[in-house]
Amino acid sequence: MATRGPLGRGKRERERARVEKQKQKVLRREETKQRRSQVGPNDPGGVDPDIAGIVPGPQPNPWLDDLEDEPTEDSDTSDNDEGRG
């Protein structure tokens, strides 16, 4: 009546698997910590890459070149008036 072996073995196997998984996690964390300490910080010089190269003050119009290439609206409206009447 004291032999309940099959149920206990499964629990023991699960517990061993859990302990092994925890050991793997600890090793992985240590490797990551060492790798990060060797590489150093991601942003050398402390400059944010999103704002690097931006100067304070008024900025040039990025669409200025597009506006110069398009024809003026005066020539478009005169063509449309001739066709309607």
C-alpha positions in Angstrom: 0.0 0.0 0.0 3.0 2.3 0.5 4.1 1.9 -3.1 3.0 4.9 -5.2 6.0 4.9 -7.5 4.6 5.9 -10.9 3.0 9.1 -9.7 6.1 10.1 -7.7 8.4 9.5 -10.7 6.6 11.9 -12.9 6.7 14.6 -10.3 10.4 14.0 -9.8 11.1 14.2 -13.5 9.2 17.5 -13.8 11.1 18.9 -10.8 14.4 17.9 -12.3 13.4 19.5 -15.6 12.4 22.7 -13.8 15.8 22.8 -12.0 17.7 22.2 -15.2 15.7 25.0 -16.9 16.6 27.3 -14.1 20.3 26.4 -14.4 20.1 27.2 -18.2 18.5 30.5 -17.5 21.2 31.5 -15.0 24.0 30.5 -17.5 22.3 32.5 -20.3 21.9 35.6 -18.1 25.6 35.4 -17.1 26.7 35.1 -20.7 24.5 38.1 -21.7 25.9 40.1 -18.8 29.5 39.4 -19.8 28.7 40.1 -23.5 27.2 43.5 -22.6 30.0 44.5 -20.4 32.5 43.7 -23.1 30.7 45.5 -25.9 29.9 48.7 -23.9 27.0 51.1 -24.3 25.1 51.3 -27.6 25.4 55.0 -27.9 29.0 56.1 -28.1 29.4 59.7 -27.2 26.0 60.0 -25.7 24.3 61.3 -28.9 20.8 60.1 -29.6 20.8 58.9 -33.2 17.3 60.2 -33.8 18.3 63.8 -33.2 21.9 63.6 -34.4 22.7 66.4 -36.9 19.7 68.6 -36.1 20.6 72.2 -35.4 18.4 74.5 -33.3 16.6 77.2 -35.1 14.6 77.5 -38.3 15.0 74.5 -40.5 15.2 74.6 -44.3 12.0 73.7 -46.2 12.3 70.1 -47.3 9.6 70.5 -50.0 11.1 73.6 -51.6 12.6 71.6 -54.5 9.2 70.0 -55.2 7.4 73.3 -55.4 9.9 74.7 -58.0 9.4 71.8 -60.3 5.6 71.9 -60.5 3.9 74.2 -63.0 2.1 77.3 -61.7 -1.6 77.2 -61.1 -2.2 80.2 -63.4 -1.4 78.2 -66.5 -3.6 75.3 -65.4 -6.7 77.4 -64.7 -6.5 79.1 -68.1 -6.4 75.8 -69.9 -9.4 74.5 -67.9 -11.5 77.7 -68.6 -11.1 77.3 -72.4 -12.4 73.7 -72.4 -15.6 74.5 -70.4 -17.3 77.0 -72.4 
